[in-house]
Structures are given as structure tokens and as C-alpha cells.
Amino acid sequence: MRKIKIQDIEVNYHVFHRKVKYARLEIKNGELNLILPPGVNDYQELVDKHEKWIYQKISRIRRLRSESQKRKLDFSRSREDFRDMVSALVDEISCEMGLKVNQVTLRRMKTRWGSCSNQANININTRLRYLPKNLIRYVVHHEICHLKVRNHSKEYCDLVAVTYPNHPQLEDELAIYWFLVKDLD
């Protein structure tokens, strides 16, 4: 594993050569991945160009990971209780918003708390079960809002903010809890 110093932090990084046209950066598990086209070995210019972005992302991840040590998961909620809670929240929120949800599926998801399809199907990550109810409610609301606005545009954020003006803080809370649940079965 290689290390690079960016401002006042040391960042672990890996170099991968893939069949890509353009070099890009990824941050996974708090480490920087440099994805380079075959034959390209000079990545310093890429790192220099995106130094501010790398610093902000790595600093945020470290801050959130540190915050996660102050949180506790709730293991008292059964799968059935969680299913019932999500179902009731979907019914309540979709009714309030005048929107129709086709189907709700609970599944273990690797990288997200929920998703919404074009067919008005909502998927909810089973790991939400261990989080506080206010965050579960927020994720359900977030996904139902996607029935109206498909992307995360300003219009979408404005729609979410009608009910949750503090949604950026809730997104941070979800990121904090992700560090606690990501490795649970």
C-alpha cells in the first residue's frame, strides 16, 4: 500500500490499470483508488488537480468514522417489526404526498439505504432496522420523493426539504451509521 501526503493528512492509495479511456479517482473505504488507462503510469498531475476534492472527501470520511464511535445500534427490533414499521411508514408518507407506491421490498444492500424504480417499486436496506426510527422515516420519505423527482436535483432537494429542512444533517447521520452497519449480516 502506498501513501501520499495531502495538506495535513496522510492518504493510503492504490493504482489500478483498467480498460478505461480516461484516468479517474475513487474513494473506497477511506482510501484513494487511482484508475488509470493501460500504459499510463504518471498520476501525480491527476492527484494535484483534485487535491482539494481528495482532502475534503477523506477528511469527511475520517470525521464521520470517528463520530460513529459515539453511536449505538438498536438490536431490539425484530425483522417482522421492521417490516411492519416500513410498511406503515410507506402507507402514511405516500398518502400524505398523494403518491402511489407499487411494491416495497426489504433487502440487504451493499452501498445504499434505499432505491426507487421507474415502476414505483421501493427497496429498503434491511440494515436500516438497527437505526433510530427518525432515520428510517427519513429514508422512506427520501425514496418516496423519488416517485415525483427521479434524481437528486435542486428540485428534488427542495421537495425533501419541505418535510426535512435539516436533510443534510440527516444524510450525515446516515453516513455515520453506515460505518456501524456495513459489515453486519
C-alpha positions, 0 to 999 in steps of 0.5 A: 500500500502506498501513501501520499501526503495531502495538506495535513493528512496522510492518504493510503492509495492504490493504482489500478490499470483498467480498460478505461479511456480516461484516468479517474479517482475513487474513494473506497473505504477511506482510501484513494483508488487511482484508475488509470488507462493501460500504459499510463503510469504518471498520476501525480498531475491527476492527484494535484488537480483534485487535491482539494476534492481528495482532502475534503472527501477523506477528511469527511470520511475520517470525521464521520468514522470517528463520530460513529464511535459515539453511536449505538445500534438498536438490536431490539427490533425484530425483522417482522417489526421492521417490516411492519414499521416500513410498511406503515411508514410507506402507507402514511408518507405516500398518502400524505404526498398523494403518491402511489407506491407499487411494491416495497421490498426489504433487502440487504444492500451493499452501498445504499439505504434505499432505491426507487424504480421507474415502476414505483417499486421501493427497496429498503436496506434491511440494515436500516432496522438497527437505526433510530426510527427518525432515520428510517422515516427519513429514508422512506420519505427520501425514496418516496420523493423519488416517485415525483423527482427521479434524481437528486436535483435542486428540485428534488432537494427542495421537495425533501426539504419541505418535510426535512429542512435539516436533510443534510444533517440527516444524510450525515447521520446516515453516513455515520451509521453506515460505518456501524452497519456495513459489515453486519449480516 
